[in-house]
Amino acid sequence: MATLSGYITEVRRLLHDANGNFYSDSELTDYINEARKQTVRDTGCLRKIQISQTPMSPVAGGANPVIWTAGATVALDDYVFSNIFIYKVTVAGILGDTAPPYPAANYNYPPTTPFTNGTATLQYAGNCEKLNYAAFPDSVNTIDILNINLYWGNSRIPLQYLPWTQFNAQLRYWQNYIGRPVAFSVYGQKTAFISPVPDQVYTIEMDTVVLPEDLVSSGEVDVIDEPYTTPVAFYAAHKAKFKEQSYGEAEIYKQQYAQEVRSVLATTMTRRIPNPYGSPF
């Protein structure tokens, strides 16, 4: 198991600075943490199953929305969803007998001003189809979604992935297209979309790649396991040499880092036979 002190020792050996004459521990710690994140980005090694729901909170740290229900009591800053929109409660009260009318003819899309529903006041906060990485359990440390399973009764249903252009053309044509989601797409850096827009609250299980938290104390054990810890020291050495403008040596360390990444990816892939008793064709 790799620790911060072990990383520092390894990087010092690469830099021929065993006595710490040129680089402080704090400086090397910064480079090591950058290297750990770069390794995860390049290999996708740090995967995590994150459990959430859809629709989910439109903001980081916000409460997940509940479906609009006539006569329900809502508190300030609660979130409710109806049709394809999520609303934030700006004035607490009791919801009315009629669901919010959006989207419909003669109304702005999306609604831009607060409106009264029963004795409560609601304000548009987001779309039910959006999955904001900031609202995930691991928040903005999430860098990619590989798979999504949706829980429906006793079933765990894998959602199909579609590239955004195809997803947008095929599944977002009708604004009021709601139901059980069947597909997802990643949009930009920190957002994903699902479709159809969920018609109720569904628990979702997301297979994600996440960035590691920074190592702080010398004995702290890295969440990245062997052999993916191997490239880290070379990238940290690259950063250290680049900082002192030794560009030739920095490039050598970077090339060695890339070679170590390729080696790790090649050596961790072993054979898997889907069905040893079935036909190969």
C-alpha positions in Angstrom: 0.0 0.0 0.0 1.4 3.4 -1.0 1.7 6.2 1.5 2.6 9.8 1.2 5.9 9.3 2.9 6.6 6.4 0.5 5.8 8.5 -2.5 8.1 11.3 -1.2 11.0 8.9 -0.7 10.5 7.5 -4.2 10.3 10.9 -5.9 13.4 12.1 -4.0 15.4 9.1 -5.3 14.4 9.9 -8.9 15.4 13.5 -8.4 18.7 12.6 -6.6 17.6 14.7 -3.6 17.5 12.2 -0.8 18.5 14.8 1.8 15.9 17.3 0.7 18.4 20.0 -0.4 16.4 21.2 -3.4 12.8 20.2 -2.8 10.7 20.5 0.4 8.2 17.8 1.5 5.3 20.2 1.0 6.4 21.0 -2.6 6.7 17.3 -3.4 3.4 16.6 -1.8 1.7 19.0 -4.2 3.4 17.4 -7.2 2.4 13.9 -5.9 -1.2 14.8 -5.5 -1.2 16.3 -9.0 0.4 13.1 -10.3 -2.2 10.9 -8.5 -5.1 12.8 -10.2 -3.3 12.7 -13.6 -2.9 8.9 -13.2 -6.6 8.5 -12.5 -7.5 10.6 -15.5 -5.2 8.6 -17.8 -6.2 5.2 -16.5 -9.7 5.5 -15.0 -8.4 3.2 -12.2 -10.3 4.8 -9.4 -13.9 3.7 -9.9 -16.8 4.1 -7.5 -20.4 3.1 -7.4 -22.4 6.1 -6.3 -26.0 5.8 -5.2 -28.4 8.7 -5.7 -31.8 9.3 -7.2 -33.4 10.9 -10.2 -34.6 13.6 -10.3 -31.8 14.9 -8.1 -31.0 18.2 -6.5 -30.1 20.9 -9.1 -27.4 22.2 -6.8 -24.6 20.9 -4.7 -25.7 20.1 -1.1 -29.3 20.7 -1.8 -32.1 18.4 -0.8 -33.3 16.0 -3.4 -36.7 17.0 -4.9 -40.0 15.1 -4.1 -42.8 14.8 -6.5 -45.5 17.5 -6.4 -48.5 16.4 -4.4 -51.7 18.4 -4.0 -52.1 19.6 -0.4 -48.6 18.7 0.7 -46.8 21.0 3.1 -43.5 22.4 1.9 -40.8 24.2 3.8 -38.5 27.0 2.6 -35.7 25.8 0.2 -37.4 22.5 -0.4 -37.4 21.2 -3.9 -40.4 19.6 -5.7 -40.7 18.4 -9.3 -43.7 18.3 -11.6 -43.7 17.2 -15.2 -40.2 18.1 -16.5 -39.2 20.8 -14.1 -37.8 21.1 -10.6 -39.0 24.0 -8.4 -37.5 25.6 -5.3 -39.8 26.7 -2.6 -39.2 30.4 -1.9 -42.2 30.8 0.4 -43.3 27.9 2.6 -46.9 26.8 2.6 -49.3 24.2 1.3 -49.4 23.2 -2.3 -52.6 23.8 -4.3 -55.0 21.5 -6.0 -53.5 22.0 -9.5 -49.9 21.1 -10.5 -47.7 23.8 -12.0 -48.8 24.4 -15.6 -45.4 24.4 -17.2 -44.6 23.6 -19.9 -47.7 24.6 -21.7 -48.9 27.1 -24.3 -48.6 30.8 -23.4 -46.0 30.1 -20.6 -42.3 31.0 -20.7 -39.9 28.1 -21.1 -38.5 27.7 -18.6 -40.6 29.7 -16.1 -38.5 32.8 -15.2 -40.5 34.3 -12.4 -41.7 33.0 -9.0 -45.4 31.9 -9.0 -47.9 30.9 -6.3 -49.1 27.4 -6.0 -51.7 27.1 -3.2 -50.1 29.1 -0.3 -46.6 28.3 -1.4 -44.4 30.2 -3.8 -42.2 28.2 -6.3 -39.3 29.2 -8.5 -37.9 27.2 -11.4 -34.6 25.6 -10.4 -33.7 23.1 -13.1 -34.8 20.3 -15.3 -35.6 16.8 -14.1 -33.6 15.2 -16.9 -30.3 16.7 -15.7 -27.8 14.9 -13.4 -25.4 17.5 -12.0 -22.1 16.0 -10.9 -21.9 18.6 -8.1 -25.0 16.9 -6.5 -23.4 13.4 -6.6 -22.3 11.9 -3.3 -18.7 12.4 -4.5 -19.6 15.8 -5.9 -17.2 17.5 -8.3 -14.6 14.8 -7.7 -16.6 12.8 -10.2 -15.0 13.0 -13.7 -16.9 10.5 -15.7 -20.0 8.2 -15.7 -19.4 4.8 -17.2 -22.7 3.1 -16.5 -26.0 3.8 -14.8 -28.4 1.2 -13.3 -31.9 2.3 -12.5 -33.8 0.5 -9.7 -37.4 -0.3 -10.7 -39.3 -2.6 -8.3 -37.1 -5.7 -7.9 -35.2 -4.9 -11.2 -31.9 -3.2 -11.8 -32.1 -1.9 -15.3 -28.9 -0.7 -17.1 -29.5 2.5 -19.0 -28.3 2.6 -22.6 -25.6 5.2 -23.4 -26.0 7.4 -26.4 -23.7 10.2 -27.8 -25.3 13.6 -27.1 -26.2 14.4 -30.7 -28.1 11.1 -31.1 -29.6 11.4 -27.6 -30.8 14.9 -28.2 -32.4 14.1 -31.6 -34.1 10.8 -30.6 -35.1 11.3 -26.9 -35.6 15.1 -26.3 -37.9 15.9 -29.2 -41.1 16.1 -27.0 -40.8 18.4 -23.9 -43.5 16.3 -22.1 -41.8 13.0 -22.8 -41.8 11.5 -19.3 -41.7 7.9 -18.1 -39.1 5.4 -16.9 -35.7 6.4 -18.1 -34.0 4.1 -20.7 -30.9 6.0 -21.7 -28.3 8.6 -20.6 -25.7 10.8 -22.2 -22.8 12.9 -20.9 -22.9 16.5 -21.7 -19.9 18.8 -21.2 -17.7 18.4 -18.2 -20.0 18.0 -15.2 -23.5 17.2 -16.5 -25.3 14.1 -17.7 -28.9 13.8 -19.0 -31.4 10.9 -18.8 -34.5 10.2 -20.9 -37.4 9.9 -20.8 -37.7 12.5 -18.0 -38.4 10.5 -14.9 -42.1 10.4 -14.0 -41.4 9.5 -10.3 -38.4 9.2 -8.0 -36.0 6.4 -9.1 -33.0 5.2 -7.2 -30.0 5.1 -9.5 -26.6 3.4 -9.2 -23.8 5.1 -11.1 -20.5 3.5 -12.1 -18.2 6.5 -12.0 -14.5 7.5 -12.2 -13.6 9.8 -9.3 -10.5 11.9 -8.5 -8.7 11.0 -5.2 -8.7 13.3 -2.3 -5.3 14.9 -1.6 -2.9 13.1 0.7 -2.0 15.3 3.7 -0.3 13.3 6.4 2.9 11.3 5.9 1.4 7.9 6.9 -1.8 8.3 5.0 -2.6 5.4 2.7 -3.5 6.1 -0.9 -6.9 4.9 -2.1 -5.1 4.1 -5.4 -3.9 0.5 -5.3 -1.0 -1.3 -6.9 0.0 -1.4 -9.7 -1.6 2.0 -10.6 0.6 3.7 -8.0 3.7 3.0 -10.2 3.5 5.9 -12.6 2.8 8.5 -9.8 6.5 9.2 -8.9 7.5 9.8 -12.5 4.8 12.4 -13.1 5.7 14.1 -9.8 9.4 14.2 -10.8 8.3 15.6 -14.2 6.5 18.5 -12.4 9.5 19.1 -10.2 12.0 19.3 -13.0 9.6 21.4 -15.1 9.3 23.9 -12.3 13.1 24.4 -12.2 13.1 24.8 -16.0 15.1 21.6 -16.6 12.9 20.9 -19.6 15.0 18.0 -21.0 14.9 16.0 -17.8 11.2 16.9 -17.3 10.4 15.5 -20.7 12.3 12.2 -19.9 10.3 11.8 -16.7 7.1 12.5 -18.6 7.9 9.9 -21.2 8.7 7.4 -18.5 5.4 8.2 -16.9 3.5 7.5 -20.1 5.4 4.3 -20.5 4.5 3.2 -17.0 0.8 4.0 -17.6 0.8 1.9 -20.8 2.6 -0.9 -19.0 0.1 -0.9 -16.1 -2.9 -0.9 -18.5 -1.4 -3.8 -20.5 -0.4 -5.9 -17.5 -3.7 -5.6 -15.7 -5.7 -7.0 -18.6 -5.9 -10.7 -18.3 -8.1 -13.2 -20.2 -11.8 -13.5 -19.4 -13.9 -16.2 -20.9 -17.6 -15.1 -20.9 -18.8 -18.7 -20.8 -16.2 -21.5 -20.7 -18.9 -24.0 -21.8 -20.4 -22.1 -24.7 -19.6 -21.9 -28.3 -17.0 -19.4 -29.3 -19.2 -18.3 -32.3 
